Amino acid sequence: MSARSDAGAHEKRGSPEVLADALMAKIFRGEFPPGTRLPPERQLAVQLEVDRTTLRMALKQLQRMNLLVARHGSGIEVNDYRAVGGLDVLAALFALDDVPLDPSLIFEALDFWEEGFSMTAAKAIARMTVDELRSLELLLDRSVAALGDVDAFLDAQLEIQDSLARLSGNVMFRMLSNSTRPVRRRIMSLLPETMDMRASLGEMKQMLRVAVATRPGETAIRDGLLLALRRQSAGLRQRLVLASPVKPGRRKAGAKTAKKADPRSDRKMAARTATPLTPGAPTAPKPNARAT
C-alpha cells in the first residue's frame, strides 16, 4: 500500500462521522448497554485508535442525539436510546447496515410508517390534480419496471412517498418524511419478500384514479389506504413474529431478488385481491412454512 493510501485509510478511520457511526453501532448492538460508563477519554482514544480531538467530536455528536450524557464528576454515560432517542436516532438505527434489528422494532416501525403514510397520502390525494396524478402514475410504472433491481426499486418507491409528502402541502409531513427516509427504505426492502408487489402497484394506480375522479374525502381515503397497507404487510408481520433479529444484506446494484413475475399470474392475483380504493392483499404464506 502506498503512503497516500495509508494516509487515506488513517483519515477515514479518524473521521468523527465514521467514529460516531461505529460508537452508535456498539450502542445499538448492546455492547454499551444503558447505564454503561465509558472509559476515560485518553483510554478510549487508545482503544479506538483515534486521536482525542476526533473522539471528542464524535462523542459530542452522540450527546447531541441524546445517546450519551456527560455527568459531572463521573464521566460519560450511555442513555437508553429507546426511552430518550428522537427521529435522528431512529434514522441512524435503520441506516447502519451492520446493526441487526429486533423484529419487534421493525414491527413498531411498520405501524408508525403505515399510520403516517396513510395520513400524508390521503391529504395529498384529496387535493390532487389530474396532472399530478399522471406524474405519480409514471413513478408507479417506474417502480414496476424496477422490480428486478433492488436499489432502483427502492429509489422509485421513496420518490413516490416523497412526492405525496410534497403534494400534501404540509411542511411538517415533508420534514417527517425526510427524517424517516432510512426507516422507510428498510421497510420497503422487506415488503416485496412477502407480497405480490407488481399486483399491488397496479391496483394502487387504479385506486388513485378512482380517488381523484370521485373525491371521496380525506378521511375515507386515509381509512382505505390504512386498511390496504395492513393487508399488504400481513405476511411480513407474520414473519416478524416468528423471526430472529433482521440483519440487512448489502446487495450489489442490479442484483436480482426474484424471478420475473408471470404476467398471467399477476392478472390472477389482481383479480382475486381487487377492492375499491385499496391496493391488493399480500400473497398468502404457505401453512406451516418456516420463517426465514
C-alpha positions in Angstrom: 0.0 0.0 0.0 1.3 3.4 -0.9 1.9 6.2 1.6 -1.0 8.1 0.0 -3.3 5.0 0.6 -2.1 4.7 4.2 -2.9 8.4 4.8 -6.3 7.9 3.2 -7.1 4.9 5.4 -6.0 6.7 8.5 -8.0 9.8 7.5 -11.1 7.7 7.1 -10.6 5.9 10.4 -10.0 9.2 12.1 -13.2 10.8 10.7 -15.5 12.0 13.5 -18.5 10.9 11.5 -17.2 7.4 10.9 -16.2 7.1 14.6 -19.7 8.3 15.6 -21.3 5.6 13.5 -19.0 3.0 15.0 -19.9 4.1 18.5 -23.6 4.2 17.7 -23.4 0.6 16.3 -21.9 -0.5 19.6 -24.8 1.1 21.5 -27.5 -0.3 19.2 -25.9 -3.8 19.3 -25.9 -3.7 23.1 -22.1 -3.7 23.5 -22.6 -0.4 25.5 -25.9 -1.1 27.4 -27.9 1.8 29.0 -26.1 3.0 32.1 -22.7 2.0 30.9 -19.9 4.5 31.8 -17.5 4.9 29.0 -13.7 4.6 29.7 -11.8 7.9 30.3 -11.2 9.8 27.1 -7.5 9.0 26.9 -8.1 5.3 27.4 -11.0 5.2 24.9 -9.0 7.0 22.2 -6.2 4.4 22.5 -8.7 1.6 22.3 -10.3 3.0 19.2 -7.0 4.1 17.6 -8.1 7.7 17.1 -6.8 11.0 18.4 -8.6 12.6 21.3 -9.8 15.6 19.2 -11.6 13.2 16.8 -13.0 11.2 19.7 -14.2 14.4 21.4 -16.1 15.5 18.3 -17.7 12.1 17.9 -18.8 12.0 21.5 -20.3 15.5 21.2 -22.4 14.3 18.2 -23.8 11.4 20.2 -24.5 13.7 23.1 -26.5 16.0 20.8 -28.5 12.9 19.8 -29.1 12.1 23.5 -27.4 8.8 23.1 -24.8 9.8 25.7 -24.9 12.1 28.7 -22.0 13.7 30.5 -22.3 13.5 34.3 -20.2 15.9 36.3 -17.6 14.0 38.3 -18.5 10.6 36.9 -17.7 10.8 33.1 -19.9 10.0 30.1 -22.8 7.5 30.5 -24.8 5.7 27.8 -28.5 6.6 27.7 -31.4 4.2 26.9 -32.0 5.3 23.3 -35.4 3.7 23.2 -36.5 5.9 26.0 -34.9 9.2 25.1 -34.0 9.0 21.4 -35.6 11.1 18.7 -36.1 10.8 14.9 -32.4 11.3 14.3 -31.6 8.2 16.5 -34.3 6.2 14.7 -32.9 7.2 11.3 -29.4 6.3 12.4 -30.5 2.9 13.8 -32.2 1.9 10.5 -29.4 3.3 8.3 -26.5 1.3 9.9 -26.1 -1.8 7.8 -24.2 -3.8 10.4 -26.8 -3.5 13.1 -29.3 -6.4 13.3 -32.8 -5.0 14.0 -35.0 -6.7 16.5 -38.3 -7.9 14.8 -40.4 -6.1 17.4 -38.7 -2.8 16.5 -39.4 -3.4 12.8 -43.0 -4.3 13.7 -43.4 -1.0 15.5 -41.7 0.9 12.7 -44.1 -0.7 10.3 -47.1 0.5 12.4 -45.6 4.0 12.5 -45.0 4.1 8.8 -48.4 2.9 7.8 -50.2 5.4 10.1 -48.0 8.3 8.9 -48.1 7.4 5.2 -51.8 6.9 5.0 -52.4 10.3 6.7 -49.9 12.1 4.4 -51.0 10.3 1.2 -54.7 10.9 1.9 -54.1 14.7 2.3 -52.2 14.7 -1.0 -54.7 12.5 -2.9 -57.7 14.5 -1.7 -56.3 17.7 -3.4 -54.5 16.0 -6.3 -54.9 17.4 -9.8 -55.1 15.3 -12.9 -51.6 16.4 -14.0 -50.2 15.4 -10.6 -52.0 12.1 -10.9 -50.3 11.5 -14.3 -46.9 12.3 -12.7 -47.5 9.8 -9.9 -48.6 7.1 -12.4 -45.3 7.5 -14.2 -43.5 6.9 -10.9 -45.6 3.8 -10.2 -44.7 2.5 -13.7 -41.1 3.1 -12.9 -41.4 1.1 -9.7 -42.9 -1.8 -11.7 -40.1 -1.7 -14.3 -37.5 -1.7 -11.5 -38.8 -4.8 -9.7 -35.7 -6.8 -10.7 -33.3 -4.1 -9.4 -33.4 -3.7 -5.6 -31.8 -0.2 -5.4 -33.7 1.2 -8.4 -37.0 -0.1 -7.0 -36.4 1.4 -3.5 -35.4 4.7 -5.1 -38.6 4.8 -7.1 -40.8 3.8 -4.1 -39.2 6.5 -1.9 -39.7 9.1 -4.7 -43.4 8.2 -4.7 -43.6 8.7 -1.0 -41.7 12.0 -1.1 -43.9 13.3 -3.9 -47.0 12.5 -1.8 -45.5 14.3 1.2 -44.8 17.3 -1.1 -48.3 17.3 -2.6 -49.9 17.2 0.9 -49.0 20.8 1.2 -47.9 20.3 4.8 -44.4 21.3 5.7 -44.4 19.1 8.9 -45.3 16.0 6.8 -42.5 16.8 4.4 -39.9 17.2 7.2 -41.2 14.0 8.9 -40.8 12.2 5.6 -37.2 13.5 5.2 -36.3 12.4 8.7 -37.6 8.9 8.4 -36.1 8.1 5.0 -33.8 5.3 6.3 -36.8 3.7 8.1 -38.9 3.8 5.0 -36.2 2.4 2.9 -35.6 -0.6 5.2 -39.3 -1.3 5.4 -39.7 -1.1 1.6 -36.8 -3.5 1.2 -38.6 -6.1 3.3 -42.2 -5.9 1.9 -41.6 -7.4 -1.6 -40.4 -10.6 0.1 -43.9 -11.4 1.5 -46.3 -9.9 -1.0 -47.0 -9.6 -4.8 -45.6 -6.1 -5.3 -46.4 -6.0 -9.0 -50.1 -6.6 -8.4 -50.2 -4.1 -5.5 -48.6 -1.3 -7.6 -51.1 -1.9 -10.4 -54.0 -1.7 -8.1 -52.5 1.4 -6.4 -52.6 3.1 -9.7 -56.3 2.2 -10.1 -57.0 3.3 -6.6 -55.5 6.7 -7.3 -57.6 7.2 -10.4 -60.8 6.3 -8.6 -60.0 8.6 -5.7 -59.1 11.6 -7.9 -62.2 11.0 -10.1 -64.7 10.6 -7.2 -63.2 12.7 -4.4 -64.5 10.5 -1.5 -62.9 12.8 1.1 -59.7 12.8 3.0 -61.0 10.6 5.9 -62.3 7.9 3.5 -59.1 7.9 1.5 -57.0 7.6 4.7 -59.1 4.7 6.1 -58.9 2.9 2.8 -55.2 3.3 2.5 -54.5 2.2 6.0 -56.6 -0.9 5.5 -54.8 -1.7 2.3 -51.4 -1.2 3.9 -52.3 -3.5 6.8 -53.4 -6.2 4.3 -50.2 -5.8 2.3 -48.0 -6.1 5.3 -49.8 -9.1 6.9 -47.2 -11.6 5.5 -44.3 -9.5 6.8 -45.9 -9.1 10.2 -46.4 -12.9 10.5 -42.7 -13.4 9.5 -41.6 -10.8 12.1 -43.5 -12.5 14.9 -41.6 -15.8 14.2 -38.3 -14.4 13.1 -34.9 -13.7 14.6 -33.3 -10.2 14.6 -33.2 -8.9 11.0 -29.7 -8.1 9.6 -29.8 -6.4 6.3 -27.7 -7.8 3.4 -25.8 -5.5 1.1 -26.8 -6.4 -2.4 -24.9 -5.3 -5.4 -26.6 -2.9 -7.7 -28.7 -4.7 -10.2 -28.8 -7.9 -8.2 -31.9 -10.0 -8.8 -34.1 -10.8 -5.8 -36.7 -13.0 -7.6 -37.7 -14.4 -10.9 -39.6 -12.2 -13.2 -43.2 -12.5 -12.4 -45.5 -14.2 -14.9 -48.0 -11.6 -16.2 -50.8 -14.2 -16.2 -50.1 -14.8 -12.6 -50.2 -11.1 -11.9 -53.6 -10.8 -13.5 -55.0 -13.7 -11.5 -53.7 -12.1 -8.3 -55.1 -8.8 -9.2 -58.5 -10.3 -9.9 -58.5 -12.1 -6.5 -57.5 -9.1 -4.4 -59.1 -6.2 -6.2 -61.3 -4.0 -3.9 -62.5 -0.4 -4.4 -60.0 2.2 -3.2 -57.5 -0.3 -1.9 -54.4 -2.0 -3.4 -54.1 -5.7 -3.4 -53.6 -8.1 -0.5 -50.4 -9.9 0.2 -49.6 -13.3 -1.1 -50.8 -15.7 1.5 -48.0 -17.6 3.2 -47.9 -21.4 3.0 -49.2 -23.3 6.0 -46.5 -24.4 8.5 -43.9 -22.6 6.4 -40.7 -22.0 8.4 -39.7 -18.4 8.9 -36.6 -17.2 7.2 
